[in-house]
Amino acid sequence: MQIRRVAVVGTGYVGLTTGACLAALGHRVVCADTDRHKVERLRRGEVDILEPRLPELVREGLDSGRLEFIRDARAAVAAADVVFLCLPTPMGVGGAAD
Ligand SMILES: NC(=O)c1ccc[n+]([C@@H]2O[C@H](COP(=O)([O-])OP(=O)(O)OC[C@H]3O[C@@H](n4cnc5c(N)ncnc54)[C@H](O)[C@@H]3O)[C@@H](O)[C@H]2O)c1
């Protein structure tokens, strides 16, 4: 199967690096995050995570049109062939993974 579009939900340490690297490899990637300010910053190419070359990869992805940041995870997932969930895993009652 040819992968046409990837969705990444959560643009923290895991999601942003995953999305930026997949875009650099040539995939079309839509990253979704509920944090409006983070999405706005990433759309401007502003990266607040310390990873070598990450700001450059994000900039390249934005400029190429292969990397996009949105707030609506449902829309990102609906059009995707592959979905990466890069979200916090809060504990449920009793401390077990929710
Ligand atoms: N960072 C690591 O080194 C590491 C290593 C192993 C596993 N993990 C796991 O990977 C997952 C992600 O970790 P991280 O470090 O990237 O977390 P993070 O806190 O840096 O990023 C999580 C992002 O998800 C967003 N988010 C939260 N709820 C959301 C929702 N409902 N829809 C869309 N976006 C939402 C937050 O705004 C945030 O930007 C966690 O489950 C973590 O335990 C992380």
The ligand as an SDF file (V2000), in Angstrom:
LIG
                    3D

 44 48  0  0  0  0  0  0  0  0999 V2000
    9.3320   11.9370   25.3890 N   0  0  0  0  0  0  0  0  0  0  0  0
    9.8530   10.7190   25.4890 C   0  0  0  0  0  0  0  0  0  0  0  0
   11.0850   10.5200   25.5140 O   0  0  0  0  0  0  0  0  0  0  0  0
    8.9410    9.4980   25.5440 C   0  0  0  0  0  0  0  0  0  0  0  0
    9.5450    8.2330   25.5800 C   0  0  0  0  0  0  0  0  0  0  0  0
    8.7310    7.1040   25.5910 C   0  0  0  0  0  0  0  0  0  0  0  0
    7.3470    7.2470   25.5970 C   0  0  0  0  0  0  0  0  0  0  0  0
    6.7940    8.4770   25.5820 N   0  0  0  0  0  0  0  0  0  0  0  0
    5.3360    8.5720   25.5490 C   0  0  0  0  0  0  0  0  0  0  0  0
    4.9350    9.1860   24.3200 O   0  0  0  0  0  0  0  0  0  0  0  0
    3.7570    9.9600   24.5470 C   0  0  0  0  0  0  0  0  0  0  0  0
    4.0190   11.4110   24.1330 C   0  0  0  0  0  0  0  0  0  0  0  0
    5.1040   11.9060   24.9050 O   0  0  0  0  0  0  0  0  0  0  0  0
    5.6980   13.3610   24.6670 P   0  0  0  0  0  0  0  0  0  0  0  0
    6.9480   13.4250   25.4710 O   0  0  0  0  0  0  0  0  0  0  0  0
    5.7310   13.6620   23.2100 O   0  0  0  0  0  0  0  0  0  0  0  0
    4.5670   14.2570   25.3790 O   0  0  0  0  0  0  0  0  0  0  0  0
    4.4130   15.8560   25.3620 P   0  0  0  0  0  0  0  0  0  0  0  0
    3.7200   16.2080   26.6240 O   0  0  0  0  0  0  0  0  0  0  0  0
    5.7120   16.4960   25.0070 O   0  0  0  0  0  0  0  0  0  0  0  0
    3.4170   16.1050   24.1360 O   0  0  0  0  0  0  0  0  0  0  0  0
    2.0770   15.6990   24.1490 C   0  0  0  0  0  0  0  0  0  0  0  0
    1.3020   16.6370   23.2370 C   0  0  0  0  0  0  0  0  0  0  0  0
   -0.0120   16.1220   23.0840 O   0  0  0  0  0  0  0  0  0  0  0  0
   -0.9080   17.2190   23.0610 C   0  0  0  0  0  0  0  0  0  0  0  0
   -2.2300   16.7080   23.3930 N   0  0  0  0  0  0  0  0  0  0  0  0
   -2.7190   16.3300   24.6020 C   0  0  0  0  0  0  0  0  0  0  0  0
   -3.9570   15.8420   24.4790 N   0  0  0  0  0  0  0  0  0  0  0  0
   -4.2820   15.9150   23.1670 C   0  0  0  0  0  0  0  0  0  0  0  0
   -5.4410   15.5570   22.4030 C   0  0  0  0  0  0  0  0  0  0  0  0
   -6.5170   15.0040   22.9860 N   0  0  0  0  0  0  0  0  0  0  0  0
   -5.4320   15.7730   21.0600 N   0  0  0  0  0  0  0  0  0  0  0  0
   -4.3370   16.3110   20.4520 C   0  0  0  0  0  0  0  0  0  0  0  0
   -3.2020   16.6690   21.1290 N   0  0  0  0  0  0  0  0  0  0  0  0
   -3.1870   16.4750   22.4620 C   0  0  0  0  0  0  0  0  0  0  0  0
   -0.3270   18.2050   24.0570 C   0  0  0  0  0  0  0  0  0  0  0  0
   -0.8000   19.5200   23.8250 O   0  0  0  0  0  0  0  0  0  0  0  0
    1.1730   18.0660   23.7720 C   0  0  0  0  0  0  0  0  0  0  0  0
    1.5950   18.9930   22.7830 O   0  0  0  0  0  0  0  0  0  0  0  0
    3.4240    9.8230   26.0340 C   0  0  0  0  0  0  0  0  0  0  0  0
    2.4940    8.7920   26.1860 O   0  0  0  0  0  0  0  0  0  0  0  0
    4.7500    9.4310   26.6490 C   0  0  0  0  0  0  0  0  0  0  0  0
    4.5700    8.7120   27.8390 O   0  0  0  0  0  0  0  0  0  0  0  0
    7.5670    9.6100   25.5450 C   0  0  0  0  0  0  0  0  0  0  0  0
  1  2  1  0
  2  3  2  0
  2  4  1  0
  4  5  1  0
  4 44  2  0
  5  6  2  0
  6  7  1  0
  7  8  2  0
  8  9  1  0
  8 44  1  0
  9 10  1  0
  9 42  1  0
 10 11  1  0
 11 12  1  0
 11 40  1  0
 12 13  1  0
 13 14  1  0
 14 15  2  0
 14 16  1  0
 14 17  1  0
 17 18  1  0
 18 19  2  0
 18 20  1  0
 18 21  1  0
 21 22  1  0
 22 23  1  0
 23 24  1  0
 23 38  1  0
 24 25  1  0
 25 26  1  0
 25 36  1  0
 26 27  1  0
 26 35  1  0
 27 28  2  0
 28 29  1  0
 29 30  1  0
 29 35  2  0
 30 31  1  0
 30 32  2  0
 32 33  1  0
 33 34  2  0
 34 35  1  0
 36 37  1  0
 36 38  1  0
 38 39  1  0
 40 41  1  0
 40 42  1  0
 42 43  1  0
M  CHG  2   8   1  16  -1
M  END
$$$$
